[in-house]
Amino acid sequence: MSASDQILAPLADDVRLAYERAVQPLALLAARVRLWDSNWQPRREFVTQVACEDGEPRSFSLPVDHPAAEWLMGDDSAVMVYATIEDGGTRWCGVLTRIINQPSGPCPQCEHCQTRVLTATFRLM
């Protein structure tokens, strides 16, 4: 193996892994989510599907009329929100970084797709 091949081989592996992660669909897990305000006071608790990337939770979606979604969209205490996510015996902790209110699907005429959902993205701590 030439010197350039020795240098480029690890880069090729990195590019392949990055591509596989980019095209790999997010895994979903049913988890208990607890939302906390900036003083770590419990605000909402629910079970929902949580999207995972690289084996760690990253986001969840709720109908906009769900009590937790209403709290996230309308309460001043929801400025800094912490989340704990539990799946079986594993617990993750994170801080919400983005909240998006959007239609649940791409179809402009389908009633189901026009149902609004709130998607919350978080960064693990």
Contacts in CASP RR format, 6 or more apart in sequence:
PFRMAT RR
TARGET T0000
AUTHOR 0000-0000-0000
METHOD contacts of the structure
MODEL  1
MSASDQILAPLADDVRLAYERAVQPLALLAARVRLWDSNWQPRREFVTQV
ACEDGEPRSFSLPVDHPAAEWLMGDDSAVMVYATIEDGGTRWCGVLTRII
NQPSGPCPQCEHCQTRVLTATFRLM
1 9 0 8 1.000
21 53 0 8 1.000
21 54 0 8 1.000
26 51 0 8 1.000
26 52 0 8 1.000
26 53 0 8 1.000
26 58 0 8 1.000
27 51 0 8 1.000
27 52 0 8 1.000
27 53 0 8 1.000
27 55 0 8 1.000
28 49 0 8 1.000
28 50 0 8 1.000
28 51 0 8 1.000
28 52 0 8 1.000
29 49 0 8 1.000
29 50 0 8 1.000
29 52 0 8 1.000
29 57 0 8 1.000
29 87 0 8 1.000
30 47 0 8 1.000
30 48 0 8 1.000
30 49 0 8 1.000
30 50 0 8 1.000
30 87 0 8 1.000
31 47 0 8 1.000
31 48 0 8 1.000
31 49 0 8 1.000
31 50 0 8 1.000
31 57 0 8 1.000
31 85 0 8 1.000
31 86 0 8 1.000
31 87 0 8 1.000
32 45 0 8 1.000
32 46 0 8 1.000
32 47 0 8 1.000
32 85 0 8 1.000
32 86 0 8 1.000
32 87 0 8 1.000
33 45 0 8 1.000
33 46 0 8 1.000
33 47 0 8 1.000
33 48 0 8 1.000
33 50 0 8 1.000
33 60 0 8 1.000
33 68 0 8 1.000
33 83 0 8 1.000
33 84 0 8 1.000
33 85 0 8 1.000
34 42 0 8 1.000
34 44 0 8 1.000
34 45 0 8 1.000
34 83 0 8 1.000
34 84 0 8 1.000
34 86 0 8 1.000
35 42 0 8 1.000
35 43 0 8 1.000
35 44 0 8 1.000
35 45 0 8 1.000
35 68 0 8 1.000
35 71 0 8 1.000
35 72 0 8 1.000
35 81 0 8 1.000
35 82 0 8 1.000
35 83 0 8 1.000
36 42 0 8 1.000
36 43 0 8 1.000
36 81 0 8 1.000
36 82 0 8 1.000
36 83 0 8 1.000
36 84 0 8 1.000
37 43 0 8 1.000
37 77 0 8 1.000
37 78 0 8 1.000
37 80 0 8 1.000
37 81 0 8 1.000
37 82 0 8 1.000
38 77 0 8 1.000
38 79 0 8 1.000
38 80 0 8 1.000
38 81 0 8 1.000
38 82 0 8 1.000
40 82 0 8 1.000
43 68 0 8 1.000
43 71 0 8 1.000
43 75 0 8 1.000
43 77 0 8 1.000
43 78 0 8 1.000
43 81 0 8 1.000
44 67 0 8 1.000
44 68 0 8 1.000
44 71 0 8 1.000
46 62 0 8 1.000
46 66 0 8 1.000
46 68 0 8 1.000
48 60 0 8 1.000
48 61 0 8 1.000
48 62 0 8 1.000
49 60 0 8 1.000
49 61 0 8 1.000
50 57 0 8 1.000
50 58 0 8 1.000
50 59 0 8 1.000
50 60 0 8 1.000
50 85 0 8 1.000
50 87 0 8 1.000
51 57 0 8 1.000
51 58 0 8 1.000
51 59 0 8 1.000
51 60 0 8 1.000
52 58 0 8 1.000
56 92 0 8 1.000
56 124 0 8 1.000
57 85 0 8 1.000
57 87 0 8 1.000
57 92 0 8 1.000
57 122 0 8 1.000
57 124 0 8 1.000
58 121 0 8 1.000
58 122 0 8 1.000
59 119 0 8 1.000
59 120 0 8 1.000
59 121 0 8 1.000
59 122 0 8 1.000
60 119 0 8 1.000
60 120 0 8 1.000
61 104 0 8 1.000
61 117 0 8 1.000
61 118 0 8 1.000
61 119 0 8 1.000
61 120 0 8 1.000
62 68 0 8 1.000
62 69 0 8 1.000
62 117 0 8 1.000
62 118 0 8 1.000
62 120 0 8 1.000
63 69 0 8 1.000
63 115 0 8 1.000
63 116 0 8 1.000
63 117 0 8 1.000
63 118 0 8 1.000
64 70 0 8 1.000
64 73 0 8 1.000
64 101 0 8 1.000
64 116 0 8 1.000
64 117 0 8 1.000
64 118 0 8 1.000
66 118 0 8 1.000
69 117 0 8 1.000
69 118 0 8 1.000
71 78 0 8 1.000
72 78 0 8 1.000
72 81 0 8 1.000
72 96 0 8 1.000
72 99 0 8 1.000
72 118 0 8 1.000
72 120 0 8 1.000
73 99 0 8 1.000
73 101 0 8 1.000
73 118 0 8 1.000
80 95 0 8 1.000
81 95 0 8 1.000
81 96 0 8 1.000
81 120 0 8 1.000
82 93 0 8 1.000
82 94 0 8 1.000
82 95 0 8 1.000
82 96 0 8 1.000
82 125 0 8 1.000
83 93 0 8 1.000
83 94 0 8 1.000
83 95 0 8 1.000
83 96 0 8 1.000
83 120 0 8 1.000
83 122 0 8 1.000
84 91 0 8 1.000
84 92 0 8 1.000
84 93 0 8 1.000
84 94 0 8 1.000
85 91 0 8 1.000
85 92 0 8 1.000
85 93 0 8 1.000
85 94 0 8 1.000
86 92 0 8 1.000
92 124 0 8 1.000
93 124 0 8 1.000
93 125 0 8 1.000
94 122 0 8 1.000
94 123 0 8 1.000
94 124 0 8 1.000
94 125 0 8 1.000
95 122 0 8 1.000
95 123 0 8 1.000
95 125 0 8 1.000
96 120 0 8 1.000
96 121 0 8 1.000
96 122 0 8 1.000
97 121 0 8 1.000
97 122 0 8 1.000
97 123 0 8 1.000
98 120 0 8 1.000
98 121 0 8 1.000
99 118 0 8 1.000
99 119 0 8 1.000
99 120 0 8 1.000
99 121 0 8 1.000
100 118 0 8 1.000
100 119 0 8 1.000
100 121 0 8 1.000
101 116 0 8 1.000
101 117 0 8 1.000
101 118 0 8 1.000
102 116 0 8 1.000
102 117 0 8 1.000
102 119 0 8 1.000
103 113 0 8 1.000
103 114 0 8 1.000
103 115 0 8 1.000
103 116 0 8 1.000
103 117 0 8 1.000
104 112 0 8 1.000
104 113 0 8 1.000
104 114 0 8 1.000
104 115 0 8 1.000
104 116 0 8 1.000
104 117 0 8 1.000
105 112 0 8 1.000
105 113 0 8 1.000
105 114 0 8 1.000
106 113 0 8 1.000
107 113 0 8 1.000
107 114 0 8 1.000
108 114 0 8 1.000
END
